[in-house]
Amino acid sequence: MTKTDLIAIVAKKGGLSKAGAEKAIKAVLDGVTGALAKNDKVTLVGFGTFEVAKRAARTGVNPRTRQPIKIKASKAIRFKAGKALKGSVNK
């Protein structure tokens, strides 16, 4: 599914125009992105939880040259599916 497909579904199910649905989806995604940028956890009950996890600096290996390389510390987005989402996928 692409963003365009999602916009069409939200417009149809929500009784909105495609432009209105696109604005709504953009607002939701901007809200989630903004919260994660502040290291906040975003919980959508029944759907799941998004959170930021810290990855420590570590040493890796360049697969082409087999030389060790240093990988900087970074942040990663984690998603844990909620019970209702898991249930609907595992029917």
Protein Blocks (a to p, Z undefined) as FASTA:
>chain_A
ZZklmmmmmmmmnopafklmmmmmmmmmmmmmmmmmnopacddehiaccddddddddddd
dfklopacdddddddddddddfklmmmmmZZ
